[in-house]
Amino acid sequence: MRKYQLPHLVLLSTLLLLLTLISACQPVQSTQTISPPVETTAASPTDFPLAGQWTGVAVNGDYCMDAIMDFNATCEVGEVCGHYNLMTIPCAGSYTLQGVTDGVYKFTSGDFIGNCVASQDTFTVNPDGNLQYTSRGEFGETTGTLSALVPIPVIYDDDGSPDGTVALMYLLSDPRVSLKAVSISYGEAYPDTYIQLIGGLLDSFGITDIPLGAGRSMPLGGNNTFPEWMRELANNFWNRPKPNSGKEYPVEDAAQLMVDTLINSPEPVTIFISGPCTNLAEALRIDPGIKEHIRAVYIMGGALYVEGNLDDLVSDPENNVAEWNIYGDPLAASEVFQSGLDIYLVPLDATNQATVSHSDTASWQSGGMAADFAYGLYDQQISNVGRDSFYFWDIMTAEIMVNPNLCEFKELSVEVVTADGNKDGKTRVMSTGEPNVNVCLEPDAVNLVNTLNSILAASN
């Protein structure tokens, strides 16, 4: 892993800037009392009490940081046996055990990724099984209480887009996510073709246990289609290498896969949609009872108070109010919006407010195979549009699904226009009616980029 070391003055300036950008939160009070060193011993190599993955909020004054930490099953003094990720700084690194005194586990940090400096960190196990965390360094003192990390089960449903594919790489890299199914809907790609490309990519990562699904090749209603030139690019995997291109992977019908995955899940599942809503709408037609098994639905789509984006792909469209994912199958989106599900919408209103640059994507290369693929694909996308930075629509939505605090949501009554000529696919805010959608309108652009970079750069 590459190491970064900020000069002291730059670090202090960065921290002061962050303090002005982040809203105040209630500090987590540390209950830890560190006694004078009496005796230092090695942790048992067969029963390390900190073993596992942990998550929580770390607090330094008024500044709050989402934290993920993990420790090996065994650990001895002098060994690197843990890792940390303070995503909103961003800063990630490793932990080397220095010793254990009166139940206090003492570590030094190292192998820095991002805006980090050296620290001395201690952990104790609380009576309730949580970890009490204290970090001391040039930044002062940071404390927090960490609980065992329980990944959220997610069904991923995209239409074969570049940013949707990078969103999949993000979800694979974030330990807070457990992917239960991966499916491709009607949209930018031909589902039957693109799911095989995804299957080969996952196989190259050593992932062969996630069920794959392909949706229908047309919308549930209407005949809105993406340009053929775009589908040809998708067929060619956006000009990226095609791993395992000679193999064919078992694929189920996407809607039926959703139904089966939801019914057989022991807990409610979150659905991520970064294309048309065709597969979910069809699954609801097959079995409306699956709503009881859906925790929430996060959708990248729509344009509520801003113009649409059809002109991104076609010249001089008559329709300047629709966004592509909703426009691709307005009927499906309408059925999903009216389903009574807990829907969280990330429209163009939000995604227009944040971009990633070449320097951001370059940092992803220090991560694992999924992060490296994300770098190659999205760095190429930024170059293709001839800009210094570019929007990250679907990736942003995936991040917000895992980190809901990265956007302020507003409850609104939203309908989808399904048959109105040049307004087909418009997401219209209604002045009457009960709210049916939670809409992200004010994203935390700075911490969205920081979190994305930290998760991918520190992945393995």
C-alpha beads as a LAMMPS data file, in Angstrom:
LAMMPS data file: protein, C-alpha beads

460 atoms
459 bonds

1 atom types
1 bond types

-500.0 500.0 xlo xhi
-500.0 500.0 ylo yhi
-500.0 500.0 zlo zhi

Masses

1 110.0

Atoms # bond

1 1 1 0.000 0.000 0.000
2 1 1 1.224 3.505 -0.714
3 1 1 1.968 5.773 2.213
4 1 1 1.068 9.428 2.570
5 1 1 2.337 11.814 5.238
6 1 1 0.929 15.337 5.469
7 1 1 3.105 18.067 6.947
8 1 1 1.831 19.207 10.320
9 1 1 0.570 22.595 9.124
10 1 1 -1.319 21.059 6.214
11 1 1 -2.890 18.485 8.531
12 1 1 -4.071 21.188 10.946
13 1 1 -5.470 23.272 8.085
14 1 1 -7.277 20.243 6.676
15 1 1 -8.809 19.439 10.044
16 1 1 -9.976 23.037 10.524
17 1 1 -11.573 23.001 7.082
18 1 1 -13.360 19.754 7.829
19 1 1 -14.621 21.150 11.129
20 1 1 -16.338 23.985 9.253
21 1 1 -17.910 21.604 6.741
22 1 1 -19.292 18.964 9.098
23 1 1 -22.303 19.675 11.292
24 1 1 -21.875 19.200 15.016
25 1 1 -22.862 15.922 16.608
26 1 1 -23.096 14.607 20.132
27 1 1 -19.723 13.188 21.204
28 1 1 -19.538 9.574 22.217
29 1 1 -18.309 9.575 25.802
30 1 1 -15.346 7.360 26.559
31 1 1 -15.640 5.246 29.704
32 1 1 -12.067 4.051 29.436
33 1 1 -9.599 4.639 32.275
34 1 1 -5.992 3.851 31.505
35 1 1 -3.981 2.817 34.566
36 1 1 -0.236 3.254 34.822
37 1 1 1.520 0.376 33.095
38 1 1 1.909 -2.509 35.503
39 1 1 2.542 -5.475 33.282
40 1 1 2.569 -5.881 29.514
41 1 1 1.747 -9.247 28.016
42 1 1 0.982 -10.606 24.599
43 1 1 -2.596 -11.236 23.600
44 1 1 -3.394 -14.922 23.393
45 1 1 -2.582 -16.151 19.885
46 1 1 -5.641 -18.403 19.933
47 1 1 -8.322 -16.157 21.449
48 1 1 -8.025 -12.488 20.542
49 1 1 -10.933 -10.611 22.175
50 1 1 -10.982 -7.865 19.520
51 1 1 -11.276 -10.311 16.609
52 1 1 -13.878 -9.439 13.974
53 1 1 -15.198 -6.406 12.160
54 1 1 -16.453 -3.333 13.981
55 1 1 -18.193 -0.105 13.033
56 1 1 -19.302 3.091 14.696
57 1 1 -18.716 6.828 14.946
58 1 1 -15.411 8.311 16.091
59 1 1 -15.571 11.791 17.602
60 1 1 -12.938 14.514 17.844
61 1 1 -14.520 17.623 19.327
62 1 1 -17.481 18.461 17.088
63 1 1 -16.133 16.422 14.184
64 1 1 -17.713 12.992 13.654
65 1 1 -16.141 10.264 11.524
66 1 1 -17.708 7.028 10.332
67 1 1 -15.292 4.262 11.253
68 1 1 -14.734 0.647 10.196
69 1 1 -12.141 -1.513 11.950
70 1 1 -11.188 -5.153 11.771
71 1 1 -8.906 -7.410 13.792
72 1 1 -7.475 -10.835 13.061
73 1 1 -8.558 -13.959 14.916
74 1 1 -5.070 -14.213 16.415
75 1 1 -2.634 -11.507 17.415
76 1 1 0.722 -11.260 19.164
77 1 1 2.824 -8.283 20.201
78 1 1 4.728 -6.839 17.249
79 1 1 2.293 -8.192 14.657
80 1 1 0.113 -6.235 12.255
81 1 1 -3.229 -7.697 13.183
82 1 1 -5.816 -5.042 12.456
83 1 1 -6.910 -2.275 10.112
84 1 1 -8.932 0.899 10.422
85 1 1 -10.778 3.182 8.023
86 1 1 -11.973 6.662 9.011
87 1 1 -13.829 7.269 5.787
88 1 1 -14.821 10.904 5.960
89 1 1 -11.265 12.200 6.521
90 1 1 -10.290 9.996 4.522
91 1 1 -7.672 7.973 6.378
92 1 1 -7.000 4.249 6.531
93 1 1 -4.154 2.152 7.822
94 1 1 -2.981 -0.852 9.806
95 1 1 -2.629 -1.608 13.514
96 1 1 0.446 -3.183 15.126
97 1 1 -0.124 -4.545 18.631
98 1 1 2.261 -3.023 21.191
99 1 1 0.933 -4.752 24.269
100 1 1 -1.926 -5.382 26.678
101 1 1 -2.133 -3.804 30.129
102 1 1 -5.077 -4.334 32.493
103 1 1 -7.400 -5.207 29.602
104 1 1 -6.298 -2.240 27.485
105 1 1 -5.036 -3.263 24.030
106 1 1 -2.442 -0.801 22.719
107 1 1 -1.655 -0.320 19.025
108 1 1 0.405 1.930 16.799
109 1 1 -0.935 2.920 13.403
110 1 1 0.908 2.600 10.104
111 1 1 0.674 1.788 6.369
112 1 1 -1.260 5.006 5.831
113 1 1 -3.659 5.606 2.947
114 1 1 -5.040 9.125 2.681
115 1 1 -4.680 12.060 5.060
116 1 1 -3.242 10.239 8.075
117 1 1 -0.638 10.841 10.740
118 1 1 0.801 8.459 13.310
119 1 1 -1.299 7.704 16.379
120 1 1 -1.357 5.605 19.513
121 1 1 -4.722 3.806 19.705
122 1 1 -6.219 1.811 22.558
123 1 1 -9.213 -0.509 22.784
124 1 1 -11.084 -2.071 25.666
125 1 1 -13.991 -4.499 25.601
126 1 1 -17.077 -3.053 27.313
127 1 1 -19.376 -5.266 29.429
128 1 1 -21.977 -5.130 26.626
129 1 1 -19.447 -6.553 24.129
130 1 1 -18.821 -3.289 22.301
131 1 1 -15.347 -1.820 21.902
132 1 1 -14.271 1.451 23.482
133 1 1 -11.787 3.234 21.233
134 1 1 -9.358 6.077 21.933
135 1 1 -6.828 7.503 19.488
136 1 1 -4.198 10.081 20.414
137 1 1 -1.862 12.007 18.132
138 1 1 -1.126 15.462 16.762
139 1 1 -4.848 15.804 16.070
140 1 1 -5.663 15.588 19.791
141 1 1 -7.904 12.817 21.111
142 1 1 -10.531 10.873 19.196
143 1 1 -12.930 8.516 20.968
144 1 1 -15.756 6.249 19.985
145 1 1 -17.793 3.169 20.763
146 1 1 -17.745 0.445 18.130
147 1 1 -20.260 -2.369 17.713
148 1 1 -19.931 -5.605 15.796
149 1 1 -20.373 -5.000 12.083
150 1 1 -23.506 -6.656 10.675
151 1 1 -23.585 -6.330 6.852
152 1 1 -26.853 -5.273 5.243
153 1 1 -28.220 -7.762 2.689
154 1 1 -28.536 -6.126 -0.748
155 1 1 -29.911 -7.051 -4.159
156 1 1 -28.027 -5.131 -6.843
157 1 1 -29.955 -4.276 -10.043
158 1 1 -28.284 -2.169 -12.744
159 1 1 -28.735 -1.729 -16.480
160 1 1 -25.114 -2.337 -17.470
161 1 1 -23.860 1.246 -17.215
162 1 1 -20.240 2.218 -16.460
163 1 1 -21.118 4.052 -13.247
164 1 1 -23.493 1.256 -12.266
165 1 1 -20.685 -1.248 -12.734
166 1 1 -18.393 0.859 -10.553
167 1 1 -21.208 1.016 -7.993
168 1 1 -21.051 -2.794 -7.919
169 1 1 -17.298 -2.575 -7.313
170 1 1 -17.976 -0.221 -4.402
171 1 1 -20.550 -2.562 -2.876
172 1 1 -18.129 -5.482 -3.216
173 1 1 -15.451 -3.423 -1.462
174 1 1 -17.533 -2.172 1.475
175 1 1 -17.602 -4.729 4.323
176 1 1 -20.935 -3.307 5.502
177 1 1 -22.661 -4.868 2.467
178 1 1 -23.587 -8.491 1.765
179 1 1 -24.637 -8.962 -1.854
180 1 1 -27.394 -11.568 -2.209
181 1 1 -28.026 -11.277 -5.960
182 1 1 -26.739 -9.348 -8.965
183 1 1 -29.042 -8.644 -11.883
184 1 1 -29.070 -6.593 -15.073
185 1 1 -32.199 -4.831 -16.271
186 1 1 -33.353 -3.465 -19.575
187 1 1 -31.488 -0.200 -20.262
188 1 1 -28.024 0.761 -21.429
189 1 1 -26.987 -2.838 -22.111
190 1 1 -28.594 -6.012 -23.370
191 1 1 -29.205 -7.900 -20.101
192 1 1 -28.344 -11.396 -21.377
193 1 1 -25.014 -10.167 -22.751
194 1 1 -23.942 -7.898 -19.921
195 1 1 -24.682 -10.328 -17.099
196 1 1 -22.213 -12.764 -18.657
197 1 1 -19.569 -10.009 -18.620
198 1 1 -20.342 -9.380 -14.951
199 1 1 -20.199 -13.101 -14.239
200 1 1 -16.733 -13.308 -15.801
201 1 1 -15.565 -10.272 -13.850
202 1 1 -16.806 -11.643 -10.529
203 1 1 -15.205 -14.999 -11.337
204 1 1 -11.879 -13.234 -11.902
205 1 1 -12.197 -11.888 -8.343
206 1 1 -12.826 -15.403 -7.042
207 1 1 -16.534 -14.687 -6.459
208 1 1 -18.750 -17.476 -7.745
209 1 1 -21.459 -17.736 -5.077
210 1 1 -23.626 -14.691 -5.897
211 1 1 -26.663 -15.630 -8.049
212 1 1 -26.902 -13.802 -11.375
213 1 1 -30.064 -12.578 -13.090
214 1 1 -30.947 -11.053 -16.469
215 1 1 -34.123 -9.111 -17.122
216 1 1 -36.336 -8.754 -20.150
217 1 1 -34.983 -6.948 -23.224
218 1 1 -37.794 -4.383 -23.380
219 1 1 -39.676 -2.113 -20.968
220 1 1 -42.949 -3.059 -19.307
221 1 1 -44.599 -0.186 -21.141
222 1 1 -43.765 2.158 -24.018
223 1 1 -40.856 1.921 -26.393
224 1 1 -38.244 4.309 -25.001
225 1 1 -34.792 2.951 -25.717
226 1 1 -31.178 3.874 -25.148
227 1 1 -29.106 4.626 -28.292
228 1 1 -27.781 1.561 -30.074
229 1 1 -24.229 2.929 -30.084
230 1 1 -24.308 2.874 -26.301
231 1 1 -25.516 -0.722 -26.214
232 1 1 -22.685 -1.715 -28.524
233 1 1 -20.205 -0.134 -26.122
234 1 1 -21.827 -2.071 -23.282
235 1 1 -21.549 -5.286 -25.307
236 1 1 -17.827 -4.569 -25.532
237 1 1 -17.653 -4.015 -21.742
238 1 1 -16.980 -0.312 -22.273
239 1 1 -13.681 -1.205 -23.978
240 1 1 -12.305 -2.839 -20.847
241 1 1 -10.812 -6.375 -20.765
242 1 1 -13.376 -9.181 -20.640
243 1 1 -12.256 -11.701 -17.989
244 1 1 -13.155 -15.348 -18.594
245 1 1 -14.766 -14.465 -21.925
246 1 1 -14.788 -18.113 -22.985
247 1 1 -16.949 -19.223 -20.055
248 1 1 -20.721 -19.122 -19.701
249 1 1 -22.346 -18.556 -16.323
250 1 1 -25.725 -19.781 -15.088
251 1 1 -28.259 -16.954 -15.159
252 1 1 -31.809 -16.807 -13.820
253 1 1 -34.710 -14.591 -14.808
254 1 1 -34.018 -11.361 -12.891
255 1 1 -37.562 -10.782 -11.615
256 1 1 -37.945 -14.367 -10.413
257 1 1 -34.488 -14.217 -8.827
258 1 1 -35.608 -11.159 -6.866
259 1 1 -38.732 -12.949 -5.699
260 1 1 -36.878 -16.097 -4.647
261 1 1 -34.062 -14.157 -2.926
262 1 1 -36.506 -12.031 -0.956
263 1 1 -38.796 -14.879 0.112
264 1 1 -35.890 -17.045 1.231
265 1 1 -34.073 -14.306 3.132
266 1 1 -34.199 -14.598 6.941
267 1 1 -34.214 -10.805 7.180
268 1 1 -35.515 -7.897 5.070
269 1 1 -33.354 -7.034 2.071
270 1 1 -32.436 -3.633 0.633
271 1 1 -32.767 -3.287 -3.149
272 1 1 -30.382 -1.064 -5.089
273 1 1 -31.580 0.070 -8.526
274 1 1 -29.360 2.072 -10.864
275 1 1 -31.272 1.588 -14.097
276 1 1 -34.925 1.360 -15.090
277 1 1 -37.197 -0.177 -12.443
278 1 1 -38.301 -2.940 -14.831
279 1 1 -37.068 -5.949 -12.846
280 1 1 -38.511 -4.845 -9.504
281 1 1 -41.842 -3.863 -11.040
282 1 1 -42.075 -7.268 -12.716
283 1 1 -41.136 -9.016 -9.470
284 1 1 -43.951 -7.152 -7.686
285 1 1 -46.367 -8.345 -10.395
286 1 1 -45.234 -11.934 -9.868
287 1 1 -45.639 -11.788 -6.093
288 1 1 -46.881 -8.596 -4.390
289 1 1 -46.146 -10.286 -1.060
290 1 1 -42.425 -9.687 -1.486
291 1 1 -43.010 -6.160 -0.188
292 1 1 -42.982 -7.639 3.313
293 1 1 -39.400 -8.799 2.702
294 1 1 -38.027 -5.505 1.356
295 1 1 -36.383 -3.198 3.889
296 1 1 -35.925 -0.281 1.490
297 1 1 -35.360 0.543 -2.176
298 1 1 -32.638 2.978 -3.240
299 1 1 -33.031 4.301 -6.781
300 1 1 -30.817 6.544 -8.851
301 1 1 -33.268 8.317 -11.102
302 1 1 -35.488 11.258 -11.854
303 1 1 -35.169 15.022 -12.091
304 1 1 -37.494 16.926 -9.782
305 1 1 -36.470 20.584 -9.812
306 1 1 -33.779 20.443 -12.509
307 1 1 -33.772 19.638 -16.220
308 1 1 -33.541 16.065 -17.440
309 1 1 -30.500 14.519 -19.106
310 1 1 -31.721 12.909 -22.322
311 1 1 -29.554 15.375 -24.241
312 1 1 -26.484 13.674 -22.759
313 1 1 -26.967 10.832 -25.243
314 1 1 -29.177 12.186 -28.041
315 1 1 -29.071 15.559 -29.751
316 1 1 -31.967 18.008 -29.441
317 1 1 -34.491 15.758 -27.680
318 1 1 -38.051 17.062 -27.535
319 1 1 -38.186 15.836 -23.940
320 1 1 -36.002 17.969 -21.654
321 1 1 -37.591 16.986 -18.341
322 1 1 -36.912 13.246 -18.006
323 1 1 -33.871 11.412 -16.610
324 1 1 -32.722 8.302 -18.491
325 1 1 -33.328 5.633 -15.836
326 1 1 -36.948 6.668 -15.324
327 1 1 -37.474 7.466 -19.008
328 1 1 -36.305 3.978 -19.980
329 1 1 -39.434 2.422 -18.418
330 1 1 -41.827 5.038 -16.979
331 1 1 -44.547 2.471 -16.332
332 1 1 -42.219 0.323 -14.218
333 1 1 -41.073 3.369 -12.236
334 1 1 -44.671 4.447 -11.690
335 1 1 -45.645 1.021 -10.367
336 1 1 -42.681 0.958 -7.985
337 1 1 -43.348 4.509 -6.748
338 1 1 -46.983 3.581 -6.052
339 1 1 -46.146 0.259 -4.376
340 1 1 -46.002 1.552 -0.814
341 1 1 -42.373 0.481 -0.444
342 1 1 -39.907 2.598 1.520
343 1 1 -38.243 4.326 -1.447
344 1 1 -35.143 6.535 -1.320
345 1 1 -34.604 8.444 -4.551
346 1 1 -31.301 10.044 -5.561
347 1 1 -32.207 12.244 -8.558
348 1 1 -30.190 14.509 -10.810
349 1 1 -30.913 17.298 -8.327
350 1 1 -28.426 15.551 -6.012
351 1 1 -26.001 13.923 -8.434
352 1 1 -25.400 17.243 -10.229
353 1 1 -23.737 18.520 -7.048
354 1 1 -20.712 16.207 -6.872
355 1 1 -17.998 14.882 -9.173
356 1 1 -14.912 12.678 -8.994
357 1 1 -11.600 13.564 -10.635
358 1 1 -8.602 11.721 -12.030
359 1 1 -6.827 12.206 -8.703
360 1 1 -9.751 10.520 -6.945
361 1 1 -9.809 7.510 -9.242
362 1 1 -6.015 7.204 -9.052
363 1 1 -6.290 6.607 -5.309
364 1 1 -8.487 3.551 -5.920
365 1 1 -5.549 1.633 -7.401
366 1 1 -4.149 0.882 -3.956
367 1 1 -7.217 -1.240 -3.154
368 1 1 -8.188 -4.751 -4.174
369 1 1 -9.101 -6.167 -7.572
370 1 1 -12.594 -4.664 -7.605
371 1 1 -11.188 -1.231 -6.743
372 1 1 -8.551 -1.526 -9.447
373 1 1 -11.208 -2.407 -12.034
374 1 1 -13.255 0.576 -10.844
375 1 1 -10.203 2.787 -11.385
376 1 1 -9.638 1.577 -14.940
377 1 1 -13.271 1.911 -15.972
378 1 1 -14.087 5.271 -14.427
379 1 1 -10.783 6.984 -15.075
380 1 1 -11.417 6.069 -18.701
381 1 1 -14.930 7.554 -18.495
382 1 1 -13.579 10.867 -17.225
383 1 1 -11.064 10.948 -20.089
384 1 1 -13.757 10.069 -22.640
385 1 1 -15.880 13.096 -21.739
386 1 1 -12.860 15.404 -21.915
387 1 1 -13.269 16.831 -18.435
388 1 1 -11.147 17.074 -15.334
389 1 1 -13.947 15.488 -13.296
390 1 1 -17.251 13.736 -13.907
391 1 1 -20.520 12.912 -12.184
392 1 1 -20.861 9.559 -10.407
393 1 1 -24.629 9.037 -10.356
394 1 1 -25.038 5.358 -9.498
395 1 1 -21.921 5.221 -7.345
396 1 1 -23.233 8.101 -5.231
397 1 1 -26.523 6.275 -4.756
398 1 1 -24.741 3.115 -3.612
399 1 1 -22.747 5.143 -1.100
400 1 1 -25.838 6.862 0.272
401 1 1 -27.569 3.504 0.652
402 1 1 -24.753 2.341 2.928
403 1 1 -24.200 5.770 4.534
404 1 1 -27.626 7.485 4.704
405 1 1 -26.121 10.328 6.726
406 1 1 -24.395 11.516 3.538
407 1 1 -27.614 13.094 2.271
408 1 1 -30.600 14.877 3.739
409 1 1 -33.827 13.288 2.518
410 1 1 -37.166 15.017 2.125
411 1 1 -40.513 13.210 2.008
412 1 1 -42.388 14.129 -1.168
413 1 1 -45.361 13.002 -3.185
414 1 1 -43.923 12.092 -6.588
415 1 1 -45.641 10.693 -9.663
416 1 1 -44.135 9.456 -12.899
417 1 1 -45.659 10.687 -16.142
418 1 1 -46.278 7.631 -18.307
419 1 1 -48.066 8.963 -21.405
420 1 1 -47.689 12.674 -22.007
421 1 1 -45.701 13.113 -25.189
422 1 1 -42.584 15.157 -24.544
423 1 1 -42.990 14.772 -20.769
424 1 1 -42.868 10.970 -20.749
425 1 1 -40.812 9.780 -17.776
426 1 1 -40.954 13.084 -15.905
427 1 1 -40.834 12.747 -12.106
428 1 1 -43.381 15.310 -11.006
429 1 1 -43.676 16.608 -7.459
430 1 1 -47.324 16.810 -6.447
431 1 1 -48.703 19.464 -4.121
432 1 1 -51.353 17.056 -2.866
433 1 1 -51.318 13.428 -1.789
434 1 1 -49.380 11.484 0.808
435 1 1 -45.587 11.410 0.497
436 1 1 -44.471 8.225 -1.248
437 1 1 -40.758 8.861 -1.847
438 1 1 -37.837 10.050 0.293
439 1 1 -35.806 12.311 -1.967
440 1 1 -32.128 13.211 -1.591
441 1 1 -31.781 16.897 -2.403
442 1 1 -28.802 18.025 -0.308
443 1 1 -25.920 15.536 -0.570
444 1 1 -22.719 15.942 1.413
445 1 1 -20.519 16.225 -1.670
446 1 1 -17.183 16.440 0.151
447 1 1 -17.727 13.393 2.323
448 1 1 -19.281 11.399 -0.512
449 1 1 -16.007 11.706 -2.420
450 1 1 -13.907 11.087 0.688
451 1 1 -15.891 7.981 1.633
452 1 1 -15.762 6.584 -1.890
453 1 1 -12.007 7.074 -2.118
454 1 1 -11.391 5.607 1.339
455 1 1 -13.519 2.485 0.855
456 1 1 -11.990 1.638 -2.516
457 1 1 -8.392 2.608 -1.685
458 1 1 -8.382 0.569 1.551
459 1 1 -10.199 -2.487 0.166
460 1 1 -8.502 -5.835 -0.328

Bonds

1 1 1 2
2 1 2 3
3 1 3 4
4 1 4 5
5 1 5 6
6 1 6 7
7 1 7 8
8 1 8 9
9 1 9 10
10 1 10 11
11 1 11 12
12 1 12 13
13 1 13 14
14 1 14 15
15 1 15 16
16 1 16 17
17 1 17 18
18 1 18 19
19 1 19 20
20 1 20 21
21 1 21 22
22 1 22 23
23 1 23 24
24 1 24 25
25 1 25 26
26 1 26 27
27 1 27 28
28 1 28 29
29 1 29 30
30 1 30 31
31 1 31 32
32 1 32 33
33 1 33 34
34 1 34 35
35 1 35 36
36 1 36 37
37 1 37 38
38 1 38 39
39 1 39 40
40 1 40 41
41 1 41 42
42 1 42 43
43 1 43 44
44 1 44 45
45 1 45 46
46 1 46 47
47 1 47 48
48 1 48 49
49 1 49 50
50 1 50 51
51 1 51 52
52 1 52 53
53 1 53 54
54 1 54 55
55 1 55 56
56 1 56 57
57 1 57 58
58 1 58 59
59 1 59 60
60 1 60 61
61 1 61 62
62 1 62 63
63 1 63 64
64 1 64 65
65 1 65 66
66 1 66 67
67 1 67 68
68 1 68 69
69 1 69 70
70 1 70 71
71 1 71 72
72 1 72 73
73 1 73 74
74 1 74 75
75 1 75 76
76 1 76 77
77 1 77 78
78 1 78 79
79 1 79 80
80 1 80 81
81 1 81 82
82 1 82 83
83 1 83 84
84 1 84 85
85 1 85 86
86 1 86 87
87 1 87 88
88 1 88 89
89 1 89 90
90 1 90 91
91 1 91 92
92 1 92 93
93 1 93 94
94 1 94 95
95 1 95 96
96 1 96 97
97 1 97 98
98 1 98 99
99 1 99 100
100 1 100 101
101 1 101 102
102 1 102 103
103 1 103 104
104 1 104 105
105 1 105 106
106 1 106 107
107 1 107 108
108 1 108 109
109 1 109 110
110 1 110 111
111 1 111 112
112 1 112 113
113 1 113 114
114 1 114 115
115 1 115 116
116 1 116 117
117 1 117 118
118 1 118 119
119 1 119 120
120 1 120 121
121 1 121 122
122 1 122 123
123 1 123 124
124 1 124 125
125 1 125 126
126 1 126 127
127 1 127 128
128 1 128 129
129 1 129 130
130 1 130 131
131 1 131 132
132 1 132 133
133 1 133 134
134 1 134 135
135 1 135 136
136 1 136 137
137 1 137 138
138 1 138 139
139 1 139 140
140 1 140 141
141 1 141 142
142 1 142 143
143 1 143 144
144 1 144 145
145 1 145 146
146 1 146 147
147 1 147 148
148 1 148 149
149 1 149 150
150 1 150 151
151 1 151 152
152 1 152 153
153 1 153 154
154 1 154 155
155 1 155 156
156 1 156 157
157 1 157 158
158 1 158 159
159 1 159 160
160 1 160 161
161 1 161 162
162 1 162 163
163 1 163 164
164 1 164 165
165 1 165 166
166 1 166 167
167 1 167 168
168 1 168 169
169 1 169 170
170 1 170 171
171 1 171 172
172 1 172 173
173 1 173 174
174 1 174 175
175 1 175 176
176 1 176 177
177 1 177 178
178 1 178 179
179 1 179 180
180 1 180 181
181 1 181 182
182 1 182 183
183 1 183 184
184 1 184 185
185 1 185 186
186 1 186 187
187 1 187 188
188 1 188 189
189 1 189 190
190 1 190 191
191 1 191 192
192 1 192 193
193 1 193 194
194 1 194 195
195 1 195 196
196 1 196 197
197 1 197 198
198 1 198 199
199 1 199 200
200 1 200 201
201 1 201 202
202 1 202 203
203 1 203 204
204 1 204 205
205 1 205 206
206 1 206 207
207 1 207 208
208 1 208 209
209 1 209 210
210 1 210 211
211 1 211 212
212 1 212 213
213 1 213 214
214 1 214 215
215 1 215 216
216 1 216 217
217 1 217 218
218 1 218 219
219 1 219 220
220 1 220 221
221 1 221 222
222 1 222 223
223 1 223 224
224 1 224 225
225 1 225 226
226 1 226 227
227 1 227 228
228 1 228 229
229 1 229 230
230 1 230 231
231 1 231 232
232 1 232 233
233 1 233 234
234 1 234 235
235 1 235 236
236 1 236 237
237 1 237 238
238 1 238 239
239 1 239 240
240 1 240 241
241 1 241 242
242 1 242 243
243 1 243 244
244 1 244 245
245 1 245 246
246 1 246 247
247 1 247 248
248 1 248 249
249 1 249 250
250 1 250 251
251 1 251 252
252 1 252 253
253 1 253 254
254 1 254 255
255 1 255 256
256 1 256 257
257 1 257 258
258 1 258 259
259 1 259 260
260 1 260 261
261 1 261 262
262 1 262 263
263 1 263 264
264 1 264 265
265 1 265 266
266 1 266 267
267 1 267 268
268 1 268 269
269 1 269 270
270 1 270 271
271 1 271 272
272 1 272 273
273 1 273 274
274 1 274 275
275 1 275 276
276 1 276 277
277 1 277 278
278 1 278 279
279 1 279 280
280 1 280 281
281 1 281 282
282 1 282 283
283 1 283 284
284 1 284 285
285 1 285 286
286 1 286 287
287 1 287 288
288 1 288 289
289 1 289 290
290 1 290 291
291 1 291 292
292 1 292 293
293 1 293 294
294 1 294 295
295 1 295 296
296 1 296 297
297 1 297 298
298 1 298 299
299 1 299 300
300 1 300 301
301 1 301 302
302 1 302 303
303 1 303 304
304 1 304 305
305 1 305 306
306 1 306 307
307 1 307 308
308 1 308 309
309 1 309 310
310 1 310 311
311 1 311 312
312 1 312 313
313 1 313 314
314 1 314 315
315 1 315 316
316 1 316 317
317 1 317 318
318 1 318 319
319 1 319 320
320 1 320 321
321 1 321 322
322 1 322 323
323 1 323 324
324 1 324 325
325 1 325 326
326 1 326 327
327 1 327 328
328 1 328 329
329 1 329 330
330 1 330 331
331 1 331 332
332 1 332 333
333 1 333 334
334 1 334 335
335 1 335 336
336 1 336 337
337 1 337 338
338 1 338 339
339 1 339 340
340 1 340 341
341 1 341 342
342 1 342 343
343 1 343 344
344 1 344 345
345 1 345 346
346 1 346 347
347 1 347 348
348 1 348 349
349 1 349 350
350 1 350 351
351 1 351 352
352 1 352 353
353 1 353 354
354 1 354 355
355 1 355 356
356 1 356 357
357 1 357 358
358 1 358 359
359 1 359 360
360 1 360 361
361 1 361 362
362 1 362 363
363 1 363 364
364 1 364 365
365 1 365 366
366 1 366 367
367 1 367 368
368 1 368 369
369 1 369 370
370 1 370 371
371 1 371 372
372 1 372 373
373 1 373 374
374 1 374 375
375 1 375 376
376 1 376 377
377 1 377 378
378 1 378 379
379 1 379 380
380 1 380 381
381 1 381 382
382 1 382 383
383 1 383 384
384 1 384 385
385 1 385 386
386 1 386 387
387 1 387 388
388 1 388 389
389 1 389 390
390 1 390 391
391 1 391 392
392 1 392 393
393 1 393 394
394 1 394 395
395 1 395 396
396 1 396 397
397 1 397 398
398 1 398 399
399 1 399 400
400 1 400 401
401 1 401 402
402 1 402 403
403 1 403 404
404 1 404 405
405 1 405 406
406 1 406 407
407 1 407 408
408 1 408 409
409 1 409 410
410 1 410 411
411 1 411 412
412 1 412 413
413 1 413 414
414 1 414 415
415 1 415 416
416 1 416 417
417 1 417 418
418 1 418 419
419 1 419 420
420 1 420 421
421 1 421 422
422 1 422 423
423 1 423 424
424 1 424 425
425 1 425 426
426 1 426 427
427 1 427 428
428 1 428 429
429 1 429 430
430 1 430 431
431 1 431 432
432 1 432 433
433 1 433 434
434 1 434 435
435 1 435 436
436 1 436 437
437 1 437 438
438 1 438 439
439 1 439 440
440 1 440 441
441 1 441 442
442 1 442 443
443 1 443 444
444 1 444 445
445 1 445 446
446 1 446 447
447 1 447 448
448 1 448 449
449 1 449 450
450 1 450 451
451 1 451 452
452 1 452 453
453 1 453 454
454 1 454 455
455 1 455 456
456 1 456 457
457 1 457 458
458 1 458 459
459 1 459 460
